[in-house]
Amino acid sequence: MDKCTAGSIGMAGASAAGADSHGPDVADILVSYLEQIGVEYVFGIPGGAIEPLFNALARSERRGGPRHVLARHEAGAAFMADGYARESGRLGVCCATSGPGATNMITGVACAMDNGIPMLVITGQPALPTFGRGPLQESACTGINTLGMFEHCTLYNSLVSHPKQFETKLVAALQRATRAPRGPVHLSLPTDVFRSSNPFPEPCYDLPNLLQSSSLIDEASVNALCGLLDGAKKIVVLVGGWCGEAVGEIRKFVEARNAVLVTTPDGKGLVSPHHPRFRGVFGFGGHASAEAALRNPDVDLILAVGANMGEWNSGGWSEALLNERLAHIDDSEEHLARTPMARLHVRGRILTVFERLNASLPASPRSGRKRVLARISSPPFTAPVAETGDERIAPQWLVQELGRRLPPTTRFLADTGNSTSWAVHYLNPVDRRIGADRRATPRAKRPVCQRESAGGWLRVTMNFAPMGWAIGGAIGTAVVNRSAPVVCLTGDGSMLMNGQELSVAVAERLTVIFVVLNDGALGMVKHGQRLAGAEAIGCDLPATDFAALARALGAPAYTVRTPEDLDRLDFGSMCASEGPTLVDVHIDPEQVPPMNVRMKVLASAQ
C-alpha cells in the first residue's frame, strides 16, 4: 500500500501514544482501530505474553480511549464481551495471555460462535525466536497448540508472525466477525510482534467504511415470498434471536398483515409480551398457546425469521414448525440448511427483506395501525400465573414477581438451566412498549459499525449453553448501559462455577442484581434424571450462603426464604445503587421446570 488513509480517531491515538513518550507499536495500532469502530472496553486478564497490549490499553485509558476491564477468569472475560456485544450492537473484545489464559477462554468463545456474537479474541504468544525451545506457556504449533484449538470455534483464526501482516489480518478478521453469519474471530500475536514498531506511522485502513453492513438480498426469493403472502389468508411469524435490528420492521409487518406473532426462547426479549398479536414462546420453556398457533390448520404460511433451528428454539425439531407451510428468512446459509422441508428459503439481511415487504404494502393513513389492532378478535397472550406457598418460594412465582417489581428498562439475563426455562415461561415485565425495545434509528445516523442490539429485554443463550454465562454477560451489559438496571437470574451451580465475577461488578460499580435460585442442586440435571427415570447422581450441592460470599466480595446481599422476605426488599434502592446486589433466594427444590422439549429429545435418543 503506497499511502495510508487513517480515520481521525486512529491518528489521534497514534499521536497521543507519541506524546506519552512511546511511538506507536502494533499494540497501539490495534487499540486505535478498536477506537475507530467505537469499542470502549476490552475484557481480559494480563500476562507476560500479552503485556504489550495492556501497556497500550494503559496509554489509551489515560487519553480517554478504550480501556481494560479486569475479569477474574478468562471464560468470564469472553462472557462479558458477549454481553457487551448484545447490548451495544458493537464488537465485543476479549484478550488472554498464552497457554492456560487462552485455553480458559475457549468455552466463552465457543458460546459466542454458536450464538452468532461478533467478537474479537486476542491471545498472546511467547516471542517468535523461542518457539520450540520450551518457553513458559508456549502455545504455538510447537507447544500446546491453542491456535489449533480456536480453529473449531471461530470464523477466522490466525497467528500474526510479522508486523506487516497485522493490519491485513485484523481487517480480514473483523470483516468475518461483523458480517453474516457473525461470530468470534481470533488473532494470536507473539510478544515481539506486539512490541514491533508499526510499519506505517498511523492506521492504514478506514474500518468504518470497510465494515459497513451489507444490505444484499435475493431479489427472486423476496418476489416469490411476496407471491406466497398474496395468497395467504392466515400467517404466523416466528421471531428468532437473530432479528435484533429488524424487529421494528417485523412488528410493522405483523400488524399490517394481521398476522399472529410467536417467538423462539432467544427471541422473546425482542418483543413485548403484551403485544396484542403475541401468542407466546415456541420451544424450550415455551407455551402451549404458541404451539397451538403453529398447529392451527387454518394457517397458510409460517414465516420463521432469524431462527437458527437448533434443539431449543425449534421445539426439538418439532413438525409443528418444520413442515411444508414454512418459509425461512435468514442471513445465514447454515440456518437455512436446517429446514430442507421449507416451501421457500429467503437469504439476505433480515432488515432489508422486511423493509422490502413493508414497502409492498398498500399505503394507509396514520390511524391504520389502530384499525388493524381493532380487528383482532382473539384475546392476547395470557401469561401463566404462578402462586407460591407460605413457607417455600416457588421459582416461577419469583420470576413472575421480578417482572412486576422491576422497572421496564431492566435487562434480564437468564443463565443456562432452570433459570432459562423459568424466565422464558414466566417472565413477562409490565409496562413494556409494544414492539422493539429500541426504536430503529436511520442507518445513516447509527454509530460506526453499530447495529440494533440483538439482546432485547431478555437475553438467553441457546444450544452451546455454558453454566455461568449470564454472570459475565450481565457485567458486559451493565458496562455498556449504566442507566438501566441489569438482572442476572442464575442458579447455585452456576454461582459456584463463575460467581467470582461478581467482584468485577463491585470494582466497576455496576448496577447488577444477581438473583440466585438456590435449590441445593444442579436443578436441570436433578429434574431431568427424575423425569427420565435415570439414576440420581452428581446433582446435589452443599448448603451455601451466597449472601455471605457476596458480602465477602464487597457487595450488599440479602437472603430470601419466604414471600415476606421478598416483600421487604427495596428493589428501587438496588436499581439506584452504584454497585451490584446479590439476592440469595431459597426456592422450593421440588418445583419441576417447563423442560418438556429437552426431555422429548433425550427420550428420542433411546
Solvent accessible surface area in square Angstrom, and as a share of the most:
residue,aa,sasa,rsa
1,M,127,0.57
2,D,157,0.81
3,K,156,0.66
4,C,23,0.14
5,T,83,0.48
6,A,21,0.16
7,G,19,0.18
8,S,83,0.53
9,I,73,0.37
10,G,0,0.00
11,M,80,0.36
12,A,57,0.45
13,G,3,0.03
14,A,11,0.08
15,S,76,0.49
16,A,29,0.22
17,A,4,0.03
18,G,38,0.37
19,A,90,0.70
20,D,54,0.28
21,S,110,0.71
22,H,65,0.29
23,G,47,0.45
24,P,33,0.21
25,D,10,0.05
26,V,0,0.00
27,A,0,0.00
28,D,9,0.04
29,I,0,0.00
30,L,1,0.00
31,V,2,0.01
32,S,1,0.01
33,Y,0,0.00
34,L,1,0.01
35,E,37,0.17
36,Q,7,0.03
37,I,2,0.01
38,G,29,0.28
39,V,3,0.02
40,E,74,0.33
41,Y,30,0.11
42,V,1,0.01
43,F,0,0.00
44,G,0,0.00
45,I,37,0.19
46,P,66,0.42
47,G,24,0.23
48,G,58,0.56
49,A,13,0.10
50,I,0,0.00
51,E,77,0.34
52,P,3,0.02
53,L,2,0.01
54,F,29,0.12
55,N,57,0.29
56,A,1,0.01
57,L,2,0.01
58,A,44,0.34
59,R,27,0.10
60,S,1,0.01
61,E,91,0.41
62,R,161,0.59
63,R,78,0.28
64,G,69,0.66
65,G,16,0.15
66,P,2,0.01
67,R,57,0.21
68,H,34,0.15
69,V,0,0.00
70,L,83,0.42
71,A,2,0.02
72,R,79,0.29
73,H,62,0.28
74,E,15,0.07
75,A,9,0.07
76,G,1,0.01
77,A,0,0.00
78,A,0,0.00
79,F,3,0.01
80,M,0,0.00
81,A,0,0.00
82,D,0,0.00
83,G,0,0.00
84,Y,0,0.00
85,A,1,0.01
86,R,20,0.07
87,E,0,0.00
88,S,3,0.02
89,G,2,0.02
90,R,31,0.11
91,L,7,0.03
92,G,0,0.00
93,V,2,0.01
94,C,0,0.00
95,C,0,0.00
96,A,0,0.00
97,T,13,0.08
98,S,1,0.01
99,G,6,0.05
100,P,70,0.44
101,G,3,0.03
102,A,0,0.00
103,T,49,0.28
104,N,55,0.28
105,M,0,0.00
106,I,39,0.20
107,T,59,0.34
108,G,0,0.00
109,V,0,0.00
110,A,14,0.11
111,C,0,0.00
112,A,0,0.00
113,M,66,0.29
114,D,52,0.27
115,N,20,0.10
116,G,7,0.07
117,I,8,0.04
118,P,4,0.02
119,M,0,0.00
120,L,0,0.00
121,V,0,0.00
122,I,1,0.01
123,T,1,0.00
124,G,1,0.01
125,Q,1,0.00
126,P,13,0.08
127,A,25,0.20
128,L,52,0.26
129,P,97,0.61
130,T,38,0.22
131,F,43,0.18
132,G,48,0.46
133,R,186,0.68
134,G,63,0.61
135,P,32,0.20
136,L,156,0.77
137,Q,69,0.30
138,E,18,0.08
139,S,0,0.00
140,A,3,0.02
141,C,105,0.63
142,T,78,0.45
143,G,32,0.31
144,I,109,0.56
145,N,59,0.31
146,T,1,0.01
147,L,43,0.21
148,G,31,0.30
149,M,76,0.34
150,F,0,0.00
151,E,100,0.45
152,H,156,0.70
153,C,10,0.06
154,T,12,0.07
155,L,33,0.16
156,Y,49,0.19
157,N,31,0.16
158,S,16,0.11
159,L,40,0.20
160,V,0,0.00
161,S,44,0.28
162,H,88,0.39
163,P,25,0.16
164,K,151,0.64
165,Q,59,0.26
166,F,0,0.00
167,E,13,0.06
168,T,82,0.47
169,K,44,0.19
170,L,0,0.00
171,V,11,0.07
172,A,33,0.26
173,A,0,0.00
174,L,0,0.00
175,Q,50,0.22
176,R,115,0.42
177,A,0,0.00
178,T,23,0.13
179,R,91,0.33
180,A,35,0.27
181,P,53,0.34
182,R,30,0.11
183,G,0,0.00
184,P,0,0.00
185,V,0,0.00
186,H,0,0.00
187,L,0,0.00
188,S,0,0.00
189,L,0,0.00
190,P,0,0.00
191,T,24,0.14
192,D,50,0.26
193,V,4,0.02
194,F,0,0.00
195,R,120,0.44
196,S,30,0.20
197,S,91,0.58
198,N,15,0.08
199,P,52,0.33
200,F,70,0.29
201,P,102,0.64
202,E,46,0.21
203,P,0,0.00
204,C,5,0.03
205,Y,47,0.18
206,D,49,0.25
207,L,0,0.00
208,P,25,0.16
209,N,106,0.54
210,L,60,0.30
211,L,6,0.03
212,Q,102,0.45
213,S,50,0.32
214,S,57,0.36
215,S,40,0.26
216,L,147,0.73
217,I,28,0.14
218,D,66,0.34
219,E,85,0.38
220,A,74,0.58
221,S,11,0.07
222,V,1,0.00
223,N,97,0.50
224,A,45,0.35
225,L,0,0.00
226,C,28,0.17
227,G,45,0.43
228,L,45,0.22
229,L,2,0.01
230,D,114,0.59
231,G,63,0.60
232,A,20,0.16
233,K,193,0.82
234,K,69,0.29
235,I,8,0.04
236,V,0,0.00
237,V,0,0.00
238,L,0,0.00
239,V,0,0.00
240,G,0,0.00
241,G,10,0.10
242,W,45,0.16
243,C,1,0.00
244,G,7,0.06
245,E,18,0.08
246,A,1,0.00
247,V,6,0.04
248,G,13,0.13
249,E,30,0.14
250,I,1,0.01
251,R,40,0.15
252,K,95,0.40
253,F,0,0.00
254,V,0,0.00
255,E,8,0.03
256,A,42,0.32
257,R,62,0.22
258,N,52,0.27
259,A,1,0.01
260,V,12,0.07
261,L,3,0.02
262,V,0,0.00
263,T,0,0.00
264,T,0,0.00
265,P,1,0.00
266,D,20,0.11
267,G,0,0.00
268,K,1,0.00
269,G,0,0.00
270,L,5,0.02
271,V,4,0.03
272,S,1,0.01
273,P,4,0.02
274,H,86,0.38
275,H,1,0.00
276,P,30,0.19
277,R,12,0.04
278,F,1,0.00
279,R,28,0.10
280,G,0,0.00
281,V,0,0.00
282,F,7,0.03
283,G,8,0.08
284,F,0,0.00
285,G,0,0.00
286,G,16,0.15
287,H,14,0.06
288,A,87,0.68
289,S,47,0.30
290,A,0,0.00
291,E,61,0.27
292,A,62,0.48
293,A,15,0.11
294,L,0,0.00
295,R,107,0.39
296,N,41,0.21
297,P,123,0.78
298,D,98,0.51
299,V,5,0.03
300,D,50,0.26
301,L,1,0.01
302,I,0,0.00
303,L,0,0.00
304,A,0,0.00
305,V,0,0.00
306,G,0,0.00
307,A,0,0.00
308,N,4,0.02
309,M,0,0.00
310,G,8,0.08
311,E,26,0.12
312,W,24,0.09
313,N,0,0.00
314,S,0,0.00
315,G,4,0.04
316,G,10,0.09
317,W,128,0.45
318,S,6,0.04
319,E,110,0.49
320,A,2,0.02
321,L,0,0.00
322,L,23,0.12
323,N,24,0.12
324,E,118,0.53
325,R,39,0.14
326,L,0,0.00
327,A,0,0.00
328,H,0,0.00
329,I,0,0.00
330,D,0,0.00
331,D,13,0.07
332,S,0,0.00
333,E,116,0.52
334,E,106,0.47
335,H,10,0.04
336,L,17,0.08
337,A,77,0.59
338,R,91,0.33
339,T,0,0.00
340,P,107,0.68
341,M,72,0.32
342,A,14,0.11
343,R,118,0.43
344,L,30,0.15
345,H,62,0.28
346,V,0,0.00
347,R,79,0.29
348,G,6,0.06
349,R,21,0.08
350,I,7,0.04
351,L,5,0.03
352,T,13,0.07
353,V,0,0.00
354,F,0,0.00
355,E,57,0.25
356,R,93,0.34
357,L,0,0.00
358,N,18,0.09
359,A,82,0.63
360,S,64,0.41
361,L,34,0.17
362,P,115,0.72
363,A,111,0.86
364,S,81,0.52
365,P,81,0.51
366,R,237,0.87
367,S,56,0.36
368,G,5,0.05
369,R,97,0.35
370,K,153,0.65
371,R,130,0.47
372,V,18,0.11
373,L,34,0.17
374,A,82,0.64
375,R,133,0.48
376,I,30,0.15
377,S,114,0.73
378,S,53,0.34
379,P,100,0.63
380,P,72,0.45
381,F,23,0.10
382,T,112,0.65
383,A,33,0.26
384,P,36,0.23
385,V,105,0.60
386,A,7,0.05
387,E,134,0.60
388,T,35,0.21
389,G,42,0.40
390,D,126,0.65
391,E,142,0.64
392,R,132,0.48
393,I,0,0.00
394,A,6,0.04
395,P,1,0.01
396,Q,26,0.12
397,W,29,0.10
398,L,1,0.00
399,V,0,0.00
400,Q,16,0.07
401,E,15,0.07
402,L,1,0.01
403,G,0,0.00
404,R,124,0.45
405,R,77,0.28
406,L,8,0.04
407,P,50,0.31
408,P,55,0.35
409,T,72,0.42
410,T,0,0.00
411,R,17,0.06
412,F,1,0.01
413,L,1,0.00
414,A,0,0.00
415,D,0,0.00
416,T,26,0.15
417,G,10,0.09
418,N,22,0.11
419,S,5,0.03
420,T,1,0.00
421,S,0,0.00
422,W,6,0.02
423,A,0,0.00
424,V,0,0.00
425,H,30,0.13
426,Y,33,0.13
427,L,0,0.00
428,N,16,0.08
429,P,3,0.02
430,V,58,0.33
431,D,114,0.59
432,R,27,0.10
433,R,131,0.48
434,I,52,0.27
435,G,4,0.04
436,A,4,0.03
437,D,22,0.11
438,R,68,0.25
439,R,124,0.45
440,A,58,0.45
441,T,62,0.36
442,P,79,0.50
443,R,97,0.36
444,A,105,0.81
445,K,158,0.67
446,R,33,0.12
447,P,74,0.47
448,V,54,0.31
449,C,31,0.19
450,Q,37,0.16
451,R,29,0.11
452,E,19,0.08
453,S,10,0.06
454,A,21,0.17
455,G,3,0.03
456,G,4,0.04
457,W,3,0.01
458,L,2,0.01
459,R,5,0.02
460,V,2,0.01
461,T,1,0.00
462,M,1,0.00
463,N,55,0.28
464,F,89,0.37
465,A,29,0.22
466,P,18,0.12
467,M,57,0.25
468,G,0,0.00
469,W,0,0.00
470,A,0,0.00
471,I,0,0.00
472,G,1,0.01
473,G,0,0.00
474,A,0,0.00
475,I,0,0.00
476,G,0,0.00
477,T,0,0.00
478,A,2,0.02
479,V,3,0.02
480,V,38,0.22
481,N,30,0.15
482,R,115,0.42
483,S,106,0.69
484,A,6,0.05
485,P,9,0.06
486,V,1,0.00
487,V,0,0.00
488,C,0,0.00
489,L,0,0.00
490,T,0,0.00
491,G,19,0.18
492,D,4,0.02
493,G,8,0.08
494,S,3,0.02
495,M,18,0.08
496,L,85,0.42
497,M,108,0.48
498,N,13,0.06
499,G,6,0.06
500,Q,65,0.29
501,E,1,0.00
502,L,1,0.01
503,S,23,0.15
504,V,2,0.01
505,A,0,0.00
506,V,40,0.23
507,A,72,0.56
508,E,28,0.12
509,R,144,0.53
510,L,1,0.01
511,T,20,0.12
512,V,1,0.01
513,I,1,0.00
514,F,0,0.00
515,V,1,0.01
516,V,0,0.00
517,L,8,0.04
518,N,11,0.06
519,D,23,0.12
520,G,27,0.26
521,A,4,0.03
522,L,48,0.24
523,G,11,0.11
524,M,36,0.16
525,V,66,0.38
526,K,17,0.07
527,H,4,0.02
528,G,11,0.10
529,Q,28,0.13
530,R,131,0.48
531,L,94,0.47
532,A,50,0.38
533,G,70,0.67
534,A,59,0.46
535,E,140,0.63
536,A,87,0.67
537,I,128,0.65
538,G,65,0.63
539,C,7,0.04
540,D,118,0.61
541,L,42,0.21
542,P,100,0.63
543,A,112,0.87
544,T,30,0.17
545,D,78,0.41
546,F,2,0.01
547,A,0,0.00
548,A,45,0.35
549,L,88,0.44
550,A,1,0.01
551,R,129,0.47
552,A,87,0.67
553,L,70,0.35
554,G,50,0.48
555,A,3,0.02
556,P,69,0.44
557,A,8,0.07
558,Y,97,0.37
559,T,54,0.31
560,V,1,0.00
561,R,134,0.49
562,T,38,0.22
563,P,17,0.10
564,E,91,0.41
565,D,30,0.15
566,L,1,0.00
567,D,89,0.46
568,R,173,0.63
569,L,24,0.12
570,D,86,0.45
571,F,14,0.06
572,G,51,0.49
573,S,61,0.40
574,M,10,0.04
575,C,27,0.16
576,A,84,0.65
577,S,39,0.25
578,E,118,0.53
579,G,10,0.10
580,P,5,0.03
581,T,4,0.03
582,L,1,0.01
583,V,1,0.01
584,D,1,0.00
585,V,0,0.00
586,H,50,0.23
587,I,15,0.08
588,D,21,0.11
589,P,31,0.19
590,E,89,0.40
591,Q,56,0.25
592,V,79,0.45
593,P,4,0.03
594,P,30,0.19
595,M,5,0.02
596,N,102,0.52
597,V,11,0.06
598,R,75,0.28
599,M,29,0.13
600,K,100,0.42
601,V,23,0.13
602,L,70,0.35
603,A,59,0.46
604,S,89,0.58
605,A,89,0.69
606,Q,175,0.78
